[in-house]
Amino acid sequence: MSSRTFTEEQLRETVSLFSVYGDFRSCVPFGSGHINDTFKVDLSLGGTQVSYILQRINDSIFTQPQRVMENIQRVTEHLRVKLAGDPDATRKTLTLVYARDGKPCARGPEGGWWRMYVFIQNARTVDVIEEPGQAYKAANAFARFQNQLADMPAPRLHETIPEFHNTVSRLAQLDAAAAADVCARKAKVAAELAFVDARRAAASRLVDLLAAKELPERITHNDTKINNVMLDDATGEGCAVIDLDTVMPGLALYDFGDMVRTSTANAAEDERDLSKVYSRIDMFEALARGYLADARFLTPAERAQLVFSGRLITFTIGVRFLTDYLAGDTYFRTSRPDHNLDRCRTQFKMVESMEAQSAEMERIVASIA
């Protein structure tokens, strides 16, 4: 959650901007997201509680909120068409609640942009994968999500954060931050900068393949953490993919790579004891099996880069943490000195672990094929 605070009067007024009915009961912070401000809204209608998710879009990151919402509107409407006739459709995709003026978002009393979704009942998110079965189900949910969007008609979606996973662009930002060294931190990260330099040659592999049309552009989620899948309370199955702010044109490999980064990690993203940090091969196998069970759209060229994508995205996120550290911690929220540097070091340790296990990972993918 952000550090912004809102009065109950502001929240009540914001709720009233949307097409919901009933007596206001509560509006309380919800979830563990770091970007947007998220609240669970409970209303009483005819003696029954109805619930919604209310979010303030972080317009310092998503500088064109209307474009974000245009993407989300198109994606959710397409998914609802794909799920037509499914009696459980409201639990298998986000359902936008439109503002009273018919638009997918509304300007709140404090000046921010807000949106609302129907609350998905009898499902939950988890912040840390507890066992390989969850990794399988989460990866399978993201594969089904991509399958359902594979035939979405033109026009092309907006790029809500341009060059989001472009490693070459991220390296340019790192080089600029290191050259500026506005916080005089560069000397402290000589080892991390050397780690980056040793891997620069491979950084452009995916964008080069895309430019050569050897990899196809897809509609991708771009933030495939486990807590962006709702898991059914009873079965544990992935029932809905959420947090659609970064759904935009990209590579399927970015989504798989970020799953590997976040779901195979044995330790927290900001763990300071690097002896605890490594990539779990059992989790990788579960992800690969879950994803490939339904990622029917993948070309042979995409399959050939699945293992590499995990290393590349993990490296890229490490570069972003290092860039933010050098720039003075202006993007990622921190809670202690050197927090972003700790995060960078865990990502780079994960890269080393994946490099050491790359042959086994390739064997696993080949065996599934």
NUNU-123680 format. One record per residue (C-alpha): z, x negated, y negated; residue number from 1; residue in one letter. Coordinates in Angstrom, 3 decimals, decimal comma. Example, Ala and Ser with C-alpha at 12.3 -4.5 7.8 and 13.67 -1.06 7.14 Angstrom:
BEGIN
R         Z         X         Y  resi  resn
R     7,800   -12,300     4,500     1     A
R     7,140   -13,670     1,060     2     S
This chain:
BEGIN
R         Z         X         Y  resi  resn
R     0,000     0,000     0,000     1     M
R    -0,577    -1,126    -3,568     2     S
R     2,137    -1,657    -6,145     3     S
R     1,029     1,402    -8,152     4     R
R     3,473     4,271    -8,352     5     T
R     2,743     7,920    -9,035     6     F
R     5,035    10,704   -10,143     7     T
R     5,363    13,876    -8,079     8     E
R     3,792    15,766   -10,968     9     E
R     0,732    13,481   -10,873    10     Q
R     0,413    13,895    -7,094    11     L
R     0,760    17,679    -7,283    12     R
R    -1,885    17,803    -9,984    13     E
R    -4,192    15,575    -7,967    14     T
R    -3,822    17,748    -4,863    15     V
R    -4,695    20,811    -6,963    16     S
R    -8,079    19,259    -7,771    17     L
R    -9,222    19,774    -4,166    18     F
R   -10,240    22,884    -2,235    19     S
R    -6,976    23,306    -0,334    20     V
R    -4,684    26,305    -0,251    21     Y
R    -1,004    26,810     0,411    22     G
R     2,372    25,986    -1,067    23     D
R     2,984    22,313    -1,829    24     F
R     5,670    20,836     0,442    25     R
R     5,331    17,058     0,155    26     S
R     3,058    14,137    -0,653    27     C
R     4,386    10,834     0,690    28     V
R     2,974     7,319     1,216    29     P
R     1,292     6,974     4,595    30     F
R    -0,079     4,215     6,806    31     G
R    -0,270     0,454     6,466    32     S
R    -3,488    -0,015     4,495    33     G
R    -3,633    -2,761     1,872    34     H
R    -6,528    -1,629    -0,324    35     I
R    -6,303     2,055    -1,256    36     N
R    -3,230     4,168    -2,058    37     D
R    -2,795     6,581     0,840    38     T
R    -0,594     9,685     1,074    39     F
R     0,021    12,425     3,615    40     K
R    -0,003    15,857     2,007    41     V
R     1,766    18,791     3,667    42     D
R     1,168    22,361     2,536    43     L
R     2,572    25,617     3,890    44     S
R     0,023    28,368     4,466    45     L
R     1,175    31,634     5,992    46     G
R     4,140    29,957     7,603    47     G
R     1,979    27,204     9,125    48     T
R     1,968    23,590     7,977    49     Q
R    -1,439    22,166     7,120    50     V
R    -1,838    18,468     6,434    51     S
R    -4,296    16,236     4,641    52     Y
R    -4,800    12,577     3,771    53     I
R    -5,053    11,893     0,044    54     L
R    -6,336     8,504    -1,130    55     Q
R    -6,799     6,804    -4,460    56     R
R    -9,857     4,555    -4,187    57     I
R    -9,182     0,985    -5,284    58     N
R   -11,814     0,704    -7,997    59     D
R   -11,007    -2,942    -8,705    60     S
R   -12,541    -3,716    -5,278    61     I
R   -14,917    -0,767    -4,969    62     F
R   -16,253    -0,898    -8,490    63     T
R   -18,626     2,043    -7,973    64     Q
R   -16,480     4,686    -6,254    65     P
R   -19,187     7,332    -6,482    66     Q
R   -21,473     5,144    -4,354    67     R
R   -18,697     4,660    -1,817    68     V
R   -18,263     8,411    -1,614    69     M
R   -22,000     9,059    -1,396    70     E
R   -22,085     6,790     1,677    71     N
R   -19,056     8,487     3,205    72     I
R   -20,445    11,951     2,520    73     Q
R   -23,756    11,116     4,206    74     R
R   -22,115     9,404     7,180    75     V
R   -19,551    12,128     7,874    76     T
R   -22,162    14,874     7,540    77     E
R   -24,461    13,028     9,966    78     H
R   -21,631    12,572    12,450    79     L
R   -20,756    16,252    12,255    80     R
R   -24,369    17,125    13,090    81     V
R   -24,204    14,778    16,093    82     K
R   -20,978    16,500    17,202    83     L
R   -22,265    20,035    16,671    84     A
R   -20,937    22,327    19,366    85     G
R   -18,101    19,991    20,322    86     D
R   -14,890    22,067    20,046    87     P
R   -12,958    18,858    19,315    88     D
R   -15,280    17,695    16,522    89     A
R   -12,584    17,726    13,824    90     T
R   -10,683    15,072    15,788    91     R
R   -13,718    12,866    16,399    92     K
R   -14,716    12,128    12,827    93     T
R   -13,254    12,287     9,355    94     L
R   -13,667    15,634     7,593    95     T
R   -13,983    15,422     3,829    96     L
R   -12,239    18,004     1,694    97     V
R   -14,370    18,533    -1,389    98     Y
R   -13,016    18,801    -4,887    99     A
R   -13,037    22,230    -6,537   100     R
R   -16,122    21,202    -8,519   101     D
R   -17,994    20,609    -5,245   102     G
R   -17,955    16,826    -5,440   103     K
R   -16,579    14,498    -2,718   104     P
R   -14,053    12,887    -5,066   105     C
R   -12,145    13,762    -8,225   106     A
R   -10,753    11,949   -11,235   107     R
R    -6,954    12,078   -11,098   108     G
R    -4,580    12,679   -14,011   109     P
R    -3,860     8,948   -14,304   110     E
R    -7,583     8,124   -14,489   111     G
R    -8,293     6,967   -10,930   112     G
R   -10,758     8,309    -8,363   113     W
R    -9,261    10,279    -5,463   114     W
R   -10,545    11,773    -2,201   115     R
R    -9,089    13,937     0,534   116     M
R    -9,587    14,282     4,304   117     Y
R    -8,316    16,735     6,876   118     V
R    -5,405    15,083     8,713   119     F
R    -6,334    14,285    12,325   120     I
R    -3,667    15,839    14,536   121     Q
R    -2,243    14,460    17,799   122     N
R    -3,603    10,975    17,252   123     A
R    -2,283     7,749    15,807   124     R
R    -3,250     4,265    14,776   125     T
R    -1,662     1,005    15,904   126     V
R    -1,536    -2,180    13,859   127     D
R    -1,359    -4,547    16,839   128     V
R    -3,139    -4,123    20,172   129     I
R    -0,503    -3,851    22,856   130     E
R    -2,613    -4,324    25,987   131     E
R    -6,270    -4,866    27,024   132     P
R    -6,839    -1,176    27,695   133     G
R    -6,412    -0,444    23,996   134     Q
R    -8,910    -3,176    23,131   135     A
R   -11,442    -1,619    25,510   136     Y
R   -10,992     1,851    24,007   137     K
R   -11,141     0,666    20,410   138     A
R   -14,307    -1,367    21,021   139     A
R   -15,859     1,563    22,834   140     N
R   -15,062     3,862    19,886   141     A
R   -16,810     1,500    17,460   142     F
R   -19,825     1,245    19,791   143     A
R   -20,092     5,053    19,945   144     R
R   -19,761     5,186    16,161   145     F
R   -22,697     2,792    15,765   146     Q
R   -24,732     4,708    18,350   147     N
R   -24,213     7,955    16,459   148     Q
R   -25,406     6,360    13,206   149     L
R   -28,403     4,575    14,710   150     A
R   -30,760     7,463    13,876   151     D
R   -29,377     8,356    10,448   152     M
R   -32,374     9,060     8,189   153     P
R   -33,278     7,238     4,985   154     A
R   -32,504     6,348     2,278   155     P
R   -30,641     3,137     2,978   156     R
R   -26,888     3,312     2,371   157     L
R   -25,429     1,594    -0,683   158     H
R   -23,909    -1,848    -0,253   159     E
R   -20,390    -1,050    -1,446   160     T
R   -19,436    -4,746    -1,470   161     I
R   -22,634    -6,830    -1,607   162     P
R   -22,787    -9,881     0,698   163     E
R   -19,489    -8,805     2,265   164     F
R   -19,862   -10,775     5,522   165     H
R   -22,471   -13,254     4,293   166     N
R   -20,900   -16,595     5,194   167     T
R   -23,313   -18,575     3,014   168     V
R   -22,302   -16,521    -0,014   169     S
R   -18,622   -16,898     0,841   170     R
R   -19,025   -20,679     1,072   171     L
R   -20,603   -20,731    -2,379   172     A
R   -17,572   -18,860    -3,712   173     Q
R   -15,266   -21,367    -2,023   174     L
R   -17,146   -24,298    -3,527   175     D
R   -16,877   -22,743    -6,989   176     A
R   -13,144   -22,151    -6,574   177     A
R   -12,608   -25,712    -5,340   178     A
R   -14,583   -27,145    -8,257   179     A
R   -12,619   -25,091   -10,784   180     A
R    -9,254   -25,723    -9,076   181     D
R    -7,563   -23,465   -11,619   182     V
R    -4,148   -23,737    -9,943   183     C
R    -4,345   -27,454    -9,081   184     A
R    -4,148   -26,648    -5,365   185     R
R    -7,244   -28,463    -4,102   186     K
R    -5,395   -31,645    -3,150   187     A
R    -3,129   -29,624    -0,867   188     K
R    -6,026   -28,226     1,181   189     V
R    -8,044   -31,346     1,920   190     A
R    -7,740   -30,769     5,682   191     A
R    -8,905   -27,154     5,376   192     E
R   -11,885   -28,151     3,223   193     L
R   -12,825   -30,812     5,788   194     A
R   -12,591   -28,155     8,537   195     F
R   -15,057   -26,020     6,574   196     V
R   -17,459   -28,917     5,963   197     D
R   -17,574   -29,720     9,681   198     A
R   -18,872   -26,185    10,385   199     R
R   -21,232   -25,578     7,460   200     R
R   -24,363   -26,204     9,495   201     A
R   -23,819   -23,073    11,607   202     A
R   -22,775   -20,821     8,730   203     A
R   -26,249   -19,450     8,020   204     S
R   -27,250   -18,707    11,622   205     R
R   -26,995   -14,908    11,472   206     L
R   -28,384   -14,456     7,951   207     V
R   -31,292   -16,748     8,883   208     D
R   -32,024   -14,673    11,997   209     L
R   -31,859   -11,509     9,908   210     L
R   -34,253   -12,958     7,322   211     A
R   -36,635   -13,925    10,133   212     A
R   -36,400   -10,336    11,470   213     K
R   -35,071   -11,621    14,769   214     E
R   -31,925    -9,533    14,209   215     L
R   -32,203    -5,906    13,000   216     P
R   -30,253    -4,470    10,105   217     E
R   -27,919    -1,672    11,238   218     R
R   -25,424     0,750     9,731   219     I
R   -22,114    -0,941    10,401   220     T
R   -18,431    -0,330     9,727   221     H
R   -17,607    -3,882     8,578   222     N
R   -13,820    -3,580     9,003   223     D
R   -13,300    -3,099    12,733   224     T
R    -9,553    -3,625    12,999   225     K
R    -7,685    -1,719    15,695   226     I
R    -5,908     0,368    13,047   227     N
R    -9,233     1,802    11,932   228     N
R    -9,524     3,756    15,184   229     V
R    -7,466     6,888    15,802   230     M
R    -6,120     6,846    19,365   231     L
R    -5,399    10,121    21,132   232     D
R    -1,648    10,620    21,647   233     D
R    -2,095    11,934    25,179   234     A
R    -4,918     9,820    26,607   235     T
R    -4,980     6,739    24,379   236     G
R    -8,760     7,172    24,016   237     E
R   -10,392     6,291    20,714   238     G
R   -11,145     9,656    19,143   239     C
R   -12,230     8,840    15,563   240     A
R   -13,248     5,830    13,489   241     V
R   -11,641     5,889    10,039   242     I
R   -11,627     3,871     6,778   243     D
R   -15,314     4,240     5,950   244     L
R   -15,317     2,484     2,551   245     D
R   -17,300    -0,469     3,882   246     T
R   -19,759     1,470     6,044   247     V
R   -23,062     0,087     4,799   248     M
R   -26,107    -1,897     5,914   249     P
R   -25,168    -4,945     7,964   250     G
R   -25,324    -6,542    11,382   251     L
R   -23,819    -5,078    14,530   252     A
R   -22,609    -8,625    15,175   253     L
R   -20,352    -8,452    12,123   254     Y
R   -18,544    -5,490    13,648   255     D
R   -18,164    -7,074    17,070   256     F
R   -17,155   -10,394    15,522   257     G
R   -14,401    -8,813    13,459   258     D
R   -13,103    -7,022    16,553   259     M
R   -12,843   -10,384    18,283   260     V
R   -11,080   -11,890    15,278   261     R
R    -8,482    -9,159    14,941   262     T
R    -7,993    -7,968    18,512   263     S
R    -7,836   -11,209    20,480   264     T
R    -5,288   -12,882    18,202   265     A
R    -2,012   -13,629    19,941   266     N
R    -0,088   -13,911    16,675   267     A
R     0,104   -12,283    13,263   268     A
R    -2,588   -13,016    10,701   269     E
R    -0,069   -14,930     8,568   270     D
R     1,865   -16,717    11,343   271     E
R     3,133   -20,072    10,078   272     R
R     3,870   -21,570    13,507   273     D
R     0,326   -22,456    14,568   274     L
R     1,459   -23,272    18,101   275     S
R     1,667   -19,502    18,596   276     K
R    -1,888   -18,866    17,423   277     V
R    -4,737   -18,557    19,915   278     Y
R    -7,475   -16,179    21,037   279     S
R    -6,687   -14,236    24,224   280     R
R    -9,506   -14,311    26,748   281     I
R    -8,282   -11,135    28,501   282     D
R    -8,533    -9,260    25,227   283     M
R   -12,013   -10,660    24,640   284     F
R   -13,158    -9,445    28,037   285     E
R   -11,736    -5,964    27,377   286     A
R   -13,498    -5,818    24,005   287     L
R   -16,790    -6,973    25,449   288     A
R   -16,648    -4,461    28,298   289     R
R   -15,657    -1,584    26,014   290     G
R   -18,303    -2,395    23,428   291     Y
R   -21,169    -3,068    25,818   292     L
R   -20,429     0,105    27,778   293     A
R   -21,842     2,155    24,876   294     D
R   -23,666    -0,259    22,552   295     A
R   -26,989     0,786    24,017   296     R
R   -28,854    -0,095    20,829   297     F
R   -28,297    -3,866    21,108   298     L
R   -31,354    -6,093    21,441   299     T
R   -31,331    -9,229    23,626   300     P
R   -31,171   -11,315    20,439   301     A
R   -28,038    -9,468    19,325   302     E
R   -26,384    -9,848    22,722   303     R
R   -27,112   -13,580    22,638   304     A
R   -25,019   -13,975    19,463   305     Q
R   -21,985   -11,849    20,433   306     L
R   -19,726   -14,788    21,281   307     V
R   -20,823   -16,784    18,240   308     F
R   -20,179   -13,781    15,988   309     S
R   -16,458   -13,875    16,799   310     G
R   -16,196   -17,489    15,674   311     R
R   -18,343   -16,929    12,593   312     L
R   -16,461   -13,904    11,260   313     I
R   -13,097   -15,568    11,907   314     T
R   -14,317   -18,678    10,083   315     F
R   -15,624   -16,516     7,219   316     T
R   -12,328   -14,692     6,766   317     I
R   -10,537   -18,042     6,763   318     G
R   -12,910   -19,211     4,038   319     V
R   -12,102   -16,093     2,019   320     R
R    -8,344   -16,685     2,314   321     F
R    -8,833   -20,315     1,273   322     L
R   -10,995   -19,278    -1,680   323     T
R    -8,380   -16,799    -2,862   324     D
R    -5,650   -19,415    -2,523   325     Y
R    -7,596   -21,855    -4,699   326     L
R    -8,393   -19,109    -7,219   327     A
R    -4,754   -18,121    -7,644   328     G
R    -4,323   -15,257    -5,144   329     D
R    -6,332   -12,718    -7,104   330     T
R    -7,821   -10,638    -4,260   331     Y
R    -5,531   -10,458    -1,225   332     F
R    -2,027    -9,218    -1,835   333     R
R     0,601   -11,893    -1,162   334     T
R     4,336   -11,699    -0,544   335     S
R     5,311   -15,362    -0,569   336     R
R     4,134   -18,724    -1,907   337     P
R     1,156   -20,145     0,022   338     D
R     0,673   -16,812     1,824   339     H
R    -3,114   -17,037     1,633   340     N
R    -3,037   -20,646     2,800   341     L
R    -0,989   -19,594     5,833   342     D
R    -3,570   -16,896     6,549   343     R
R    -6,397   -19,417     6,217   344     C
R    -4,750   -21,785     8,673   345     R
R    -4,264   -19,073    11,289   346     T
R    -7,935   -18,120    11,066   347     Q
R    -9,050   -21,715    11,442   348     F
R    -6,722   -22,183    14,425   349     K
R    -8,298   -19,073    15,963   350     M
R   -11,748   -20,601    15,432   351     V
R   -10,660   -23,715    17,316   352     E
R    -9,316   -21,573    20,152   353     S
R   -12,577   -19,628    20,379   354     M
R   -14,587   -22,850    20,342   355     E
R   -12,551   -24,163    23,277   356     A
R   -13,172   -20,946    25,240   357     Q
R   -16,769   -20,302    24,229   358     S
R   -18,248   -21,134    27,650   359     A
R   -15,931   -18,663    29,376   360     E
R   -16,694   -16,011    26,755   361     M
R   -20,430   -16,491    27,306   362     E
R   -19,894   -16,131    31,053   363     R
R   -18,053   -12,847    30,504   364     I
R   -20,821   -11,393    28,340   365     V
R   -23,482   -12,499    30,841   366     A
R   -21,559   -10,937    33,718   367     S
R   -21,412    -7,597    31,898   368     I
R   -25,137    -7,731    31,224   369     A
